[in-house]
Amino acid sequence: MDTIFFLEAFLLFVAPGPTNALLMAGSVKREKAVKLLAAQACGYGIASACWFSLRPFASPDAIQILRLAAAGWLVVLGLSLIISARINVSKNGDAISVAATSALNPKAFIYCLAIVPMNTEPRALGMFWIALLVMTAATGSVWLLLGRRLSGGKTTVERVVGAALIAFALLLLRPLIPLVAT
């Protein structure tokens, strides 16, 4: 695990999405932060365990295609945030919603199959699983703080996060550059 790995993971999990919107909504509603972060950890922990168990069956070509698709999707999300600058914060924000949304969030898929190196030994995947839980706790805390601090005028934050999504998409494509050059 190097600095680029942590940067990619941070940008992925700090990007706006349904889980982070629920965390922000829960924070606005003054839900208990620890309960929401634990729910997020449970959801991502379950999803990543499933994706890590499927890694041996994924071909390298399929992973490259998924990496390209994920990068394209992140660029679309990033541009839409920069242009519209709106995060839809629902009225829900309870722990059950956060856990279910995290478990279904494609960010765990992108992390497990596109960011974690495919040549990682199965025994070492536990460290990447722990890194995922720590990273989601850190980024989830950012969204909880945003929910507590921002009462209006979130457009600047959303535009910055949109730019971060695009930056992440470019980082995600980094391993594909040698393939394109040949």
Secondary structure by P-SEA (a helix, b strand, c coil): ccaaaaaaaaaaaacccaaaaaaaaaaaacccaaaaaaaaaaaaaaaaaaaaaacccccaaaaaaaaaaaaaaaaaaaaaaaacccccccccccaaaaaaaaaacaaaaaaacccccccccccaaaaaaaaaaaaaaaaaaaaaaaaacccccaaaaaaaaaaaaaaaaaaaaccccccccc
